[in-house]
Amino acid sequence: MPHPRVGRVGLGLAFPRLGFAMPVGLKRIYGQRHLHFVTFSCYRRLPLLKTVRARDVFVRELARVRAEYEFLLVGYVVMPEHVHLLISEPRKGTPSTVLQMLKQRVSKKLRKKHRETLVGQVRLDFPEPVEHIRSFWQARFYDFNVYTNRKKREKLEYMHRNPLTRGLVKHPKDWPWSSWGFYVLGEPGPVGIDIVPE
């Protein structure tokens, strides 16, 4: 288990650096009709998905990309600085294509300035004291082929336990940005889940 380190970005904001670097030289295996357990992180594992709005935007874009590229979504969890998905290969493209489109769309939506000015409020032109972040996502992603029911269950349990392990909630039901509610309560959730027969 890697030991947490602390990193800093602008204005003294501290964030945990967990030491999970994306492996170099990954071999992607497509065309085998396997599920893919994919993990991808925000740039430098910064908590760029820490807000409810950011996670909601991610889930909406996931639903859109899924419909467009026609892949099965078997499970997911959206964490403040990374995402896990359990997906099939899409009818259009590859899992790499899916992730490229998903990451681009989420990044574009979340990097837009989102400021509202109240009626009668004067907007002052002072620069915002925020360090420029070069990218929203890390360039690579981790892809693990899942081809047994045991591994599928293992990956689903790992994803659904993630918010508890990180201390974000005391129970998975309190983290709506995952597929836990579908599997345990039968609730549809913000993104529909596909059942893959055992």
Helices and strands as residue ranges (DSSP letters): E 5-9, E 13-17, E 35-41, G 43-45, H 52-69, E 73-78, E 82-87, H 95-111, E 142-146, H 149-165, G 172-174, H 180-185
